[in-house]
Every structure is written in structure tokens, then in C-alpha cells.
Amino acid sequence: MSTLVKRTISEKQGVVMDFLGKNPGSTVEIISTKTGMSKTVVRDTLKTLGNKVGKAPGTFAYSAIEIQKGTKAKGKRNFGRNFKPFHFNGKDLHKGKLVHAIVNEFVSTHQDADLTELKKVFSDELLPVYGIIAPQKVAAKKAKRYFMKKDQLISLKDGTKVAVCSQFSTSNIQPFLKIARNLGFKFRAAH
């Protein structure tokens, strides 16, 4: 059972909703364990969102709620995902495109950078499942997860072509944004 709630949600609510979108029927304990949020915060978040589906007395499993947050993709359910863009270099870019633009600009201003140096700056630890960048041949195995069009691939000085991952959420982009700010890149949430 889903309900359309027309209100903006907090980042914590977004994390819970992202998790529920991928793991419907999860309990408070599971959500808490997997997201690292306290059970109290999870309970309060779910109470605010208000979509309990009772399983047994005193035990509840939760299902995802469609929540309008940011700009909703036309005709698609967004399960609380944040589609609000960032403003960078005069353009409004969504999370994945922002990461791509920053990596591309870094490479253009550090023309001697090779894949090893890029991996030091944009470590795979910033996005553990896919890594921020991958050589074209590696990324091709998971093409739906990377910017793979010819004009999206980034060429390095040694001729290596790298692809930038496109799989970013409000929470998993934060480590990258911190690194980007430390490198001097200026961006802000678009209005």
C-alpha cells in the first residue's frame, strides 16, 4: 500500500525511503542496522512518514512511500529520492552529472594525471560498490551504472578512457562532495 505525501522530507527520511525502496517490508531493526541510524531516529522518521503495515501485534514491517521531493521524474515513482540539482559552472546538474563534470574538469586542469593518480584523488572508497571512475573496459561490464556514451568518456594523457559512475544518492555523494570542496571546486544546491 503506497500513499502520495506532498511534502519535502529530511535527509534522514530520504535515507530511510531509499532503503525501503530497495528493501520493502523491512523492520525498524533491519533499517537501523543497515543504514547505521539509531532505532529511535528510524521510528520517528517512519512515524513522520506514516505508512505502517502491521504484521503481528507489536511488530511492524514498513513499505516504501512515494514522496514528492525535488523534481519528480514525469510518470515515475521516486520513492523519496532527491532529484534536486546542483549549480556548477553555470549549469544545473543532477548528482551523477555533477560528479562527471567535476572529474572532467579535474582532468582538464591536471592534464598529466593518469588513472593511478585519479584513483588516489577520487578513491574507490568514496563509492564502494562501483568506485567514482573506472577504465572504459571495466565500466562496460556494468554499462548501466556509468556514463558510457562516447562524448561522456574522459580521455587521459596516456590514451586511457575512463567512465564516471552515475549511481549517486543524497547520502552516498557526500564523501565525494567533501573531496571536491577540498580540491577547490565551487558548487551549490540549485534553487
PyRosetta script that sets phi, psi and omega in degrees:
from pyrosetta import init, pose_from_sequence

init()
pose = pose_from_sequence("MSTLVKRTISEKQGVVMDFLGKNPGSTVEIISTKTGMSKTVVRDTLKTLGNKVGKAPGTFAYSAIEIQKGTKAKGKRNFGRNFKPFHFNGKDLHKGKLVHAIVNEFVSTHQDADLTELKKVFSDELLPVYGIIAPQKVAAKKAKRYFMKKDQLISLKDGTKVAVCSQFSTSNIQPFLKIARNLGFKFRAAH")
pose.set_psi(1, 123.7)
pose.set_omega(1, 178.9)
pose.set_phi(2, -118.7)
pose.set_psi(2, 149.3)
pose.set_omega(2, 179.1)
pose.set_phi(3, -128.7)
pose.set_psi(3, 138.9)
pose.set_omega(3, 176.0)
pose.set_phi(4, -89.2)
pose.set_psi(4, 117.3)
pose.set_omega(4, 180.0)
pose.set_phi(5, -111.5)
pose.set_psi(5, 120.0)
pose.set_omega(5, -177.3)
pose.set_phi(6, -97.6)
pose.set_psi(6, 87.4)
pose.set_omega(6, 175.0)
pose.set_phi(7, -161.2)
pose.set_psi(7, 161.6)
pose.set_omega(7, 177.2)
pose.set_phi(8, -82.2)
pose.set_psi(8, 143.1)
pose.set_omega(8, -180.0)
pose.set_phi(9, -112.8)
pose.set_psi(9, 158.5)
pose.set_omega(9, 179.6)
pose.set_phi(10, -77.7)
pose.set_psi(10, 170.6)
pose.set_omega(10, 178.6)
pose.set_phi(11, -63.1)
pose.set_psi(11, -39.0)
pose.set_omega(11, 178.6)
pose.set_phi(12, -62.3)
pose.set_psi(12, -42.0)
pose.set_omega(12, 178.2)
pose.set_phi(13, -63.4)
pose.set_psi(13, -38.0)
pose.set_omega(13, 178.2)
pose.set_phi(14, -62.1)
pose.set_psi(14, -41.0)
pose.set_omega(14, 178.5)
pose.set_phi(15, -62.9)
pose.set_psi(15, -45.6)
pose.set_omega(15, 179.1)
pose.set_phi(16, -62.4)
pose.set_psi(16, -44.0)
pose.set_omega(16, -178.4)
pose.set_phi(17, -67.2)
pose.set_psi(17, -39.9)
pose.set_omega(17, 176.0)
pose.set_phi(18, -58.9)
pose.set_psi(18, -43.6)
pose.set_omega(18, -179.2)
pose.set_phi(19, -64.3)
pose.set_psi(19, -45.6)
pose.set_omega(19, -179.4)
pose.set_phi(20, -66.4)
pose.set_psi(20, -31.9)
pose.set_omega(20, 177.3)
pose.set_phi(21, -61.4)
pose.set_psi(21, -32.8)
pose.set_omega(21, -179.1)
pose.set_phi(22, -94.0)
pose.set_psi(22, -21.4)
pose.set_omega(22, -174.3)
pose.set_phi(23, -134.9)
pose.set_psi(23, 63.5)
pose.set_omega(23, -178.5)
pose.set_phi(24, -60.7)
pose.set_psi(24, 148.6)
pose.set_omega(24, 178.2)
pose.set_phi(25, 84.4)
pose.set_psi(25, 10.0)
pose.set_omega(25, -179.1)
pose.set_phi(26, -73.5)
pose.set_psi(26, 148.6)
pose.set_omega(26, 177.1)
pose.set_phi(27, -90.7)
pose.set_psi(27, 169.1)
pose.set_omega(27, 177.9)
pose.set_phi(28, -57.2)
pose.set_psi(28, -43.0)
pose.set_omega(28, -178.5)
pose.set_phi(29, -61.4)
pose.set_psi(29, -45.0)
pose.set_omega(29, -180.0)
pose.set_phi(30, -64.8)
pose.set_psi(30, -46.0)
pose.set_omega(30, -179.8)
pose.set_phi(31, -59.7)
pose.set_psi(31, -45.6)
pose.set_omega(31, -179.7)
pose.set_phi(32, -60.8)
pose.set_psi(32, -47.6)
pose.set_omega(32, -178.4)
pose.set_phi(33, -62.6)
pose.set_psi(33, -46.7)
pose.set_omega(33, -174.1)
pose.set_phi(34, -76.8)
pose.set_psi(34, -28.6)
pose.set_omega(34, -178.6)
pose.set_phi(35, -97.2)
pose.set_psi(35, -14.0)
pose.set_omega(35, -178.6)
pose.set_phi(36, 79.1)
pose.set_psi(36, 7.9)
pose.set_omega(36, 178.1)
pose.set_phi(37, -91.4)
pose.set_psi(37, 150.5)
pose.set_omega(37, 179.4)
pose.set_phi(38, -66.9)
pose.set_psi(38, 155.6)
pose.set_omega(38, 179.2)
pose.set_phi(39, -60.9)
pose.set_psi(39, -36.6)
pose.set_omega(39, 179.5)
pose.set_phi(40, -61.8)
pose.set_psi(40, -45.6)
pose.set_omega(40, 179.4)
pose.set_phi(41, -64.2)
pose.set_psi(41, -42.5)
pose.set_omega(41, 179.4)
pose.set_phi(42, -62.4)
pose.set_psi(42, -47.4)
pose.set_omega(42, 179.2)
pose.set_phi(43, -59.0)
pose.set_psi(43, -47.0)
pose.set_omega(43, 179.8)
pose.set_phi(44, -61.6)
pose.set_psi(44, -40.8)
pose.set_omega(44, 178.9)
pose.set_phi(45, -63.2)
pose.set_psi(45, -46.3)
pose.set_omega(45, -179.6)
pose.set_phi(46, -67.1)
pose.set_psi(46, -36.3)
pose.set_omega(46, 177.7)
pose.set_phi(47, -62.5)
pose.set_psi(47, -42.4)
pose.set_omega(47, 178.6)
pose.set_phi(48, -62.9)
pose.set_psi(48, -43.0)
pose.set_omega(48, -179.3)
pose.set_phi(49, -72.1)
pose.set_psi(49, -31.4)
pose.set_omega(49, 169.0)
pose.set_phi(50, 68.0)
pose.set_psi(50, 42.0)
pose.set_omega(50, 177.1)
pose.set_phi(51, -130.8)
pose.set_psi(51, 74.5)
pose.set_omega(51, 179.1)
pose.set_phi(52, -89.9)
pose.set_psi(52, 139.3)
pose.set_omega(52, 174.3)
pose.set_phi(53, -119.9)
pose.set_psi(53, 107.8)
pose.set_omega(53, -175.0)
pose.set_phi(54, -67.7)
pose.set_psi(54, 136.3)
pose.set_omega(54, 175.7)
pose.set_phi(55, -106.4)
pose.set_psi(55, -56.6)
pose.set_omega(55, 178.8)
pose.set_phi(56, -140.6)
pose.set_psi(56, 158.8)
pose.set_omega(56, -179.3)
pose.set_phi(57, -53.5)
pose.set_psi(57, 126.4)
pose.set_omega(57, 178.7)
pose.set_phi(58, 81.6)
pose.set_psi(58, -6.3)
pose.set_omega(58, 179.1)
pose.set_phi(59, -122.5)
pose.set_psi(59, 135.4)
pose.set_omega(59, -178.8)
pose.set_phi(60, -130.5)
pose.set_psi(60, 140.6)
pose.set_omega(60, 169.6)
pose.set_phi(61, -109.3)
pose.set_psi(61, 144.7)
pose.set_omega(61, -175.4)
pose.set_phi(62, -111.8)
pose.set_psi(62, 146.1)
pose.set_omega(62, 176.6)
pose.set_phi(63, -117.0)
pose.set_psi(63, 159.9)
pose.set_omega(63, -178.1)
pose.set_phi(64, -66.7)
pose.set_psi(64, 148.0)
pose.set_omega(64, 178.1)
pose.set_phi(65, -118.1)
pose.set_psi(65, 134.1)
pose.set_omega(65, 173.1)
pose.set_phi(66, -73.9)
pose.set_psi(66, 126.4)
pose.set_omega(66, 178.9)
pose.set_phi(67, -129.2)
pose.set_psi(67, 130.8)
pose.set_omega(67, 178.0)
pose.set_phi(68, -80.0)
pose.set_psi(68, 113.9)
pose.set_omega(68, -178.6)
pose.set_phi(69, -141.3)
pose.set_psi(69, 127.5)
pose.set_omega(69, -177.4)
pose.set_phi(70, 68.2)
pose.set_psi(70, -145.3)
pose.set_omega(70, 179.3)
pose.set_phi(71, -99.0)
pose.set_psi(71, 119.2)
pose.set_omega(71, -177.3)
pose.set_phi(72, -82.4)
pose.set_psi(72, 131.9)
pose.set_omega(72, 177.9)
pose.set_phi(73, -62.6)
pose.set_psi(73, 133.0)
pose.set_omega(73, -174.5)
pose.set_phi(74, -58.3)
pose.set_psi(74, 123.2)
pose.set_omega(74, 176.0)
pose.set_phi(75, 75.5)
pose.set_psi(75, 4.3)
pose.set_omega(75, -178.8)
pose.set_phi(76, -114.3)
pose.set_psi(76, 150.1)
pose.set_omega(76, 173.9)
pose.set_phi(77, -85.4)
pose.set_psi(77, 135.5)
pose.set_omega(77, -176.5)
pose.set_phi(78, -108.7)
pose.set_psi(78, -3.0)
pose.set_omega(78, 176.0)
pose.set_phi(79, 45.0)
pose.set_psi(79, 40.7)
pose.set_omega(79, 175.0)
pose.set_phi(80, 80.7)
pose.set_psi(80, 8.6)
pose.set_omega(80, 179.1)
pose.set_phi(81, -69.8)
pose.set_psi(81, 146.6)
pose.set_omega(81, -179.0)
pose.set_phi(82, -95.1)
pose.set_psi(82, 113.3)
pose.set_omega(82, -179.4)
pose.set_phi(83, -103.8)
pose.set_psi(83, 13.7)
pose.set_omega(83, -179.1)
pose.set_phi(84, -69.7)
pose.set_psi(84, 133.2)
pose.set_omega(84, -177.8)
pose.set_phi(85, -82.3)
pose.set_psi(85, 168.9)
pose.set_omega(85, 172.4)
pose.set_phi(86, -108.5)
pose.set_psi(86, 150.1)
pose.set_omega(86, 176.3)
pose.set_phi(87, -99.1)
pose.set_psi(87, 122.0)
pose.set_omega(87, -178.5)
pose.set_phi(88, -146.9)
pose.set_psi(88, 127.9)
pose.set_omega(88, 178.7)
pose.set_phi(89, 51.3)
pose.set_psi(89, 42.4)
pose.set_omega(89, 176.2)
pose.set_phi(90, 79.9)
pose.set_psi(90, 6.4)
pose.set_omega(90, -178.9)
pose.set_phi(91, -126.6)
pose.set_psi(91, 150.6)
pose.set_omega(91, 171.7)
pose.set_phi(92, -94.9)
pose.set_psi(92, 120.6)
pose.set_omega(92, -175.5)
pose.set_phi(93, -127.8)
pose.set_psi(93, 138.6)
pose.set_omega(93, 174.2)
pose.set_phi(94, -74.7)
pose.set_psi(94, 170.4)
pose.set_omega(94, -168.8)
pose.set_phi(95, -51.1)
pose.set_psi(95, -54.0)
pose.set_omega(95, -178.2)
pose.set_phi(96, -62.0)
pose.set_psi(96, -42.9)
pose.set_omega(96, 179.6)
pose.set_phi(97, -66.7)
pose.set_psi(97, -34.2)
pose.set_omega(97, 176.1)
pose.set_phi(98, -62.5)
pose.set_psi(98, -47.6)
pose.set_omega(98, 179.0)
pose.set_phi(99, -58.9)
pose.set_psi(99, -45.2)
pose.set_omega(99, 179.0)
pose.set_phi(100, -58.9)
pose.set_psi(100, -46.9)
pose.set_omega(100, -178.0)
pose.set_phi(101, -62.9)
pose.set_psi(101, -40.5)
pose.set_omega(101, -179.8)
pose.set_phi(102, -68.1)
pose.set_psi(102, -45.2)
pose.set_omega(102, 178.2)
pose.set_phi(103, -62.0)
pose.set_psi(103, -43.9)
pose.set_omega(103, 179.9)
pose.set_phi(104, -60.7)
pose.set_psi(104, -44.2)
pose.set_omega(104, 179.3)
pose.set_phi(105, -67.0)
pose.set_psi(105, -38.9)
pose.set_omega(105, 177.6)
pose.set_phi(106, -58.6)
pose.set_psi(106, -46.5)
pose.set_omega(106, -179.6)
pose.set_phi(107, -63.6)
pose.set_psi(107, -39.9)
pose.set_omega(107, -178.8)
pose.set_phi(108, -69.3)
pose.set_psi(108, -26.6)
pose.set_omega(108, 178.6)
pose.set_phi(109, -95.4)
pose.set_psi(109, -8.7)
pose.set_omega(109, 176.7)
pose.set_phi(110, -127.9)
pose.set_psi(110, 66.9)
pose.set_omega(110, -170.8)
pose.set_phi(111, -64.0)
pose.set_psi(111, -17.4)
pose.set_omega(111, 178.3)
pose.set_phi(112, -86.0)
pose.set_psi(112, -4.0)
pose.set_omega(112, -177.1)
pose.set_phi(113, -65.8)
pose.set_psi(113, 133.4)
pose.set_omega(113, 173.1)
pose.set_phi(114, -109.9)
pose.set_psi(114, -178.1)
pose.set_omega(114, -176.1)
pose.set_phi(115, -60.1)
pose.set_psi(115, -40.8)
pose.set_omega(115, -179.7)
pose.set_phi(116, -60.7)
pose.set_psi(116, -45.6)
pose.set_omega(116, 179.5)
pose.set_phi(117, -65.6)
pose.set_psi(117, -42.0)
pose.set_omega(117, 178.3)
pose.set_phi(118, -60.5)
pose.set_psi(118, -41.1)
pose.set_omega(118, 179.7)
pose.set_phi(119, -66.9)
pose.set_psi(119, -28.0)
pose.set_omega(119, 175.3)
pose.set_phi(120, -70.1)
pose.set_psi(120, -41.7)
pose.set_omega(120, -179.1)
pose.set_phi(121, -74.2)
pose.set_psi(121, -48.9)
pose.set_omega(121, -178.5)
pose.set_phi(122, -110.5)
pose.set_psi(122, 71.2)
pose.set_omega(122, -174.8)
pose.set_phi(123, -58.1)
pose.set_psi(123, 147.9)
pose.set_omega(123, 175.6)
pose.set_phi(124, -61.5)
pose.set_psi(124, -22.3)
pose.set_omega(124, 179.2)
pose.set_phi(125, -66.6)
pose.set_psi(125, -19.0)
pose.set_omega(125, 178.4)
pose.set_phi(126, -69.4)
pose.set_psi(126, -27.5)
pose.set_omega(126, 178.6)
pose.set_phi(127, -144.1)
pose.set_psi(127, 81.3)
pose.set_omega(127, -168.1)
pose.set_phi(128, -53.7)
pose.set_psi(128, -37.4)
pose.set_omega(128, -174.7)
pose.set_phi(129, -70.3)
pose.set_psi(129, -43.6)
pose.set_omega(129, -174.0)
pose.set_phi(130, -116.3)
pose.set_psi(130, -26.2)
pose.set_omega(130, -170.4)
pose.set_phi(131, 81.5)
pose.set_psi(131, 157.5)
pose.set_omega(131, -179.1)
pose.set_phi(132, -71.0)
pose.set_psi(132, -43.3)
pose.set_omega(132, -179.2)
pose.set_phi(133, -129.6)
pose.set_psi(133, 157.0)
pose.set_omega(133, 176.2)
pose.set_phi(134, -150.6)
pose.set_psi(134, 147.7)
pose.set_omega(134, 173.8)
pose.set_phi(135, -57.3)
pose.set_psi(135, 148.7)
pose.set_omega(135, -176.0)
pose.set_phi(136, -51.3)
pose.set_psi(136, -43.8)
pose.set_omega(136, -177.0)
pose.set_phi(137, -65.8)
pose.set_psi(137, -37.4)
pose.set_omega(137, 177.8)
pose.set_phi(138, -70.4)
pose.set_psi(138, -45.5)
pose.set_omega(138, -179.0)
pose.set_phi(139, -64.2)
pose.set_psi(139, -30.7)
pose.set_omega(139, -178.6)
pose.set_phi(140, -60.4)
pose.set_psi(140, -26.5)
pose.set_omega(140, 179.0)
pose.set_phi(141, -70.0)
pose.set_psi(141, -21.9)
pose.set_omega(141, 177.8)
pose.set_phi(142, -129.1)
pose.set_psi(142, 49.5)
pose.set_omega(142, -170.5)
pose.set_phi(143, -53.9)
pose.set_psi(143, -32.0)
pose.set_omega(143, -179.0)
pose.set_phi(144, -69.8)
pose.set_psi(144, -12.9)
pose.set_omega(144, -176.3)
pose.set_phi(145, -101.0)
pose.set_psi(145, -0.9)
pose.set_omega(145, -177.2)
pose.set_phi(146, -132.4)
pose.set_psi(146, 157.9)
pose.set_omega(146, 172.0)
pose.set_phi(147, -79.7)
pose.set_psi(147, 105.4)
pose.set_omega(147, -170.1)
pose.set_phi(148, -113.6)
pose.set_psi(148, -3.2)
pose.set_omega(148, 179.1)
pose.set_phi(149, -64.0)
pose.set_psi(149, 152.4)
pose.set_omega(149, -175.9)
pose.set_phi(150, -52.0)
pose.set_psi(150, -42.7)
pose.set_omega(150, -178.3)
pose.set_phi(151, -78.9)
pose.set_psi(151, -5.9)
pose.set_omega(151, 178.6)
pose.set_phi(152, -97.3)
pose.set_psi(152, -18.7)
pose.set_omega(152, 178.4)
pose.set_phi(153, -70.2)
pose.set_psi(153, 144.7)
pose.set_omega(153, -177.7)
pose.set_phi(154, -109.3)
pose.set_psi(154, 125.7)
pose.set_omega(154, -179.3)
pose.set_phi(155, -92.7)
pose.set_psi(155, 131.8)
pose.set_omega(155, 177.2)
pose.set_phi(156, -96.8)
pose.set_psi(156, 169.5)
pose.set_omega(156, -174.9)
pose.set_phi(157, -57.7)
pose.set_psi(157, -32.6)
pose.set_omega(157, -178.1)
pose.set_phi(158, -87.0)
pose.set_psi(158, 7.2)
pose.set_omega(158, 179.0)
pose.set_phi(159, 91.0)
pose.set_psi(159, -7.2)
pose.set_omega(159, 177.6)
pose.set_phi(160, -65.1)
pose.set_psi(160, 135.4)
pose.set_omega(160, 175.1)
pose.set_phi(161, -105.4)
pose.set_psi(161, 131.3)
pose.set_omega(161, 179.7)
pose.set_phi(162, -119.2)
pose.set_psi(162, 151.0)
pose.set_omega(162, 176.6)
pose.set_phi(163, -112.1)
pose.set_psi(163, 147.0)
pose.set_omega(163, 178.5)
pose.set_phi(164, -102.0)
pose.set_psi(164, 136.8)
pose.set_omega(164, 179.3)
pose.set_phi(165, -64.7)
pose.set_psi(165, 147.1)
pose.set_omega(165, -179.9)
pose.set_phi(166, -110.4)
pose.set_psi(166, 3.4)
pose.set_omega(166, -170.6)
pose.set_phi(167, -96.4)
pose.set_psi(167, 80.4)
pose.set_omega(167, -178.3)
pose.set_phi(168, -123.9)
pose.set_psi(168, 140.1)
pose.set_omega(168, 174.6)
pose.set_phi(169, -118.5)
pose.set_psi(169, 175.2)
pose.set_omega(169, 179.2)
pose.set_phi(170, -57.2)
pose.set_psi(170, -38.4)
pose.set_omega(170, -177.2)
pose.set_phi(171, -83.7)
pose.set_psi(171, -42.1)
pose.set_omega(171, -173.3)
pose.set_phi(172, -78.6)
pose.set_psi(172, -10.0)
pose.set_omega(172, 177.5)
pose.set_phi(173, -83.2)
pose.set_psi(173, -17.3)
pose.set_omega(173, -174.0)
pose.set_phi(174, -56.2)
pose.set_psi(174, -46.5)
pose.set_omega(174, 178.6)
pose.set_phi(175, -60.0)
pose.set_psi(175, -38.7)
pose.set_omega(175, 178.3)
pose.set_phi(176, -64.2)
pose.set_psi(176, -44.7)
pose.set_omega(176, -179.0)
pose.set_phi(177, -60.4)
pose.set_psi(177, -37.7)
pose.set_omega(177, 178.2)
pose.set_phi(178, -62.2)
pose.set_psi(178, -46.4)
pose.set_omega(178, 178.3)
pose.set_phi(179, -62.4)
pose.set_psi(179, -44.9)
pose.set_omega(179, -179.1)
pose.set_phi(180, -60.6)
pose.set_psi(180, -42.8)
pose.set_omega(180, 177.8)
pose.set_phi(181, -63.8)
pose.set_psi(181, -41.7)
pose.set_omega(181, 178.3)
pose.set_phi(182, -63.4)
pose.set_psi(182, -27.2)
pose.set_omega(182, 177.2)
pose.set_phi(183, -82.2)
pose.set_psi(183, -5.5)
pose.set_omega(183, 176.9)
pose.set_phi(184, 97.3)
pose.set_psi(184, 7.0)
pose.set_omega(184, 178.5)
pose.set_phi(185, -75.0)
pose.set_psi(185, 137.0)
pose.set_omega(185, -178.6)
pose.set_phi(186, -109.3)
pose.set_psi(186, 122.3)
pose.set_omega(186, 177.7)
pose.set_phi(187, -152.2)
pose.set_psi(187, 162.6)
pose.set_omega(187, 178.8)
pose.set_phi(188, -152.5)
pose.set_psi(188, 162.5)
pose.set_omega(188, 175.1)
pose.set_phi(189, -65.7)
pose.set_psi(189, 132.4)
pose.set_omega(189, 178.1)
pose.set_phi(190, -75.8)
pose.set_psi(190, 152.5)
pose.set_omega(190, -178.5)
pose.set_phi(191, -95.4)
pose.dump_pdb("model.pdb")
